[in-house]
Amino acid sequence: MQITLSQEQTHVLEALVKYGQYSSLEDALNTALLLLIDDVALSNANDSPDYLAWVNATRQKIHLAQEQAKRGEVLNAEDVLAQLRNKVQQARERTV
């Protein structure tokens, strides 16, 4: 299938590659399509039992974290950011 992109779309993809966000135009476009799939899935997920279970579990985790913070059981911000960066990198590697 061939798709013709507008000049604006092409410029956006080229800028993402130029500034090192992605290694190629194809990589940038693949990521955009994956994000679109996620967006569509999330918009339809509000009625999903799995989504509602995830929301409930997330609320419980937040409550637990708030209680831990009140007791002074907190993590170093730099450690947390390093863990998050690692997770993002791993996710990017899986989508390539």
C-alpha positions as CSV (number, residue, x, y, z in Angstrom):
1,M,0.0,0.0,0.0
2,Q,1.2,3.5,-0.8
3,I,0.3,6.5,1.3
4,T,0.9,10.1,0.4
5,L,1.7,12.3,3.3
6,S,1.0,16.0,3.4
7,Q,4.0,18.4,3.5
8,E,3.2,19.1,7.2
9,Q,3.1,15.4,8.1
10,T,6.4,14.8,6.2
11,H,8.1,17.7,8.0
12,V,7.0,16.4,11.4
13,L,8.4,13.0,10.7
14,E,11.6,14.4,9.3
15,A,12.1,16.6,12.3
16,L,11.6,13.7,14.7
17,V,14.4,11.8,12.8
18,K,16.6,14.9,12.5
19,Y,16.6,15.6,16.2
20,G,17.3,12.0,17.1
21,Q,13.9,10.9,18.4
22,Y,13.7,8.1,15.9
23,S,16.2,6.4,13.7
24,S,14.2,6.6,10.5
25,L,11.0,7.9,9.0
26,E,9.5,4.4,9.1
27,D,10.4,4.1,12.8
28,A,8.6,7.4,13.5
29,L,5.6,6.4,11.5
30,N,5.4,3.0,13.2
31,T,5.4,4.6,16.6
32,A,2.7,7.0,15.5
33,L,0.5,4.1,14.4
34,L,1.1,2.2,17.6
35,L,0.0,5.3,19.6
36,L,-3.1,5.6,17.4
37,I,-3.9,1.9,18.2
38,D,-3.5,2.6,21.9
39,D,-5.7,5.7,21.7
40,V,-8.5,3.8,19.9
41,A,-8.1,0.9,22.4
42,L,-8.3,3.2,25.4
43,S,-11.3,5.1,24.0
44,N,-13.2,1.7,23.7
45,A,-11.8,0.4,27.0
46,N,-14.0,2.4,29.4
47,D,-16.7,-0.4,29.2
48,S,-14.2,-3.3,29.4
49,P,-14.2,-5.4,32.5
50,D,-10.4,-5.6,32.2
51,Y,-10.1,-1.9,32.1
52,L,-12.4,-1.4,35.1
53,A,-10.3,-4.0,37.0
54,W,-7.1,-2.1,36.1
55,V,-8.6,1.2,37.3
56,N,-9.6,-0.4,40.6
57,A,-6.2,-2.0,41.1
58,T,-4.5,1.3,40.2
59,R,-6.6,3.2,42.8
60,Q,-5.6,0.6,45.4
61,K,-1.9,1.0,44.6
62,I,-2.3,4.8,44.8
63,H,-3.9,4.5,48.2
64,L,-1.1,2.2,49.4
65,A,1.5,4.6,48.1
66,Q,-0.1,7.5,49.9
67,E,-0.1,5.6,53.2
68,Q,3.6,4.6,52.6
69,A,4.5,8.3,52.0
70,K,2.7,9.3,55.2
71,R,5.0,6.9,57.1
72,G,8.1,8.3,55.3
73,E,8.5,5.2,53.1
74,V,9.5,7.0,49.9
75,L,11.9,6.4,47.1
76,N,14.7,8.6,45.8
77,A,13.5,10.7,42.8
78,E,16.6,9.9,40.8
79,D,16.1,6.2,41.3
80,V,12.5,6.4,40.2
81,L,13.3,8.4,37.1
82,A,16.1,6.0,36.2
83,Q,13.6,3.1,36.5
84,L,11.0,4.9,34.3
85,R,13.6,5.8,31.7
86,N,14.6,2.1,31.6
87,K,11.0,1.0,31.1
88,V,10.5,3.5,28.3
89,Q,13.7,2.3,26.6
90,Q,12.6,-1.3,26.9
91,A,9.2,-0.5,25.4
92,R,10.8,1.3,22.5
93,E,13.0,-1.7,21.8
94,R,10.0,-4.0,21.7
95,T,8.2,-1.8,19.2
96,V,11.1,-1.8,16.8
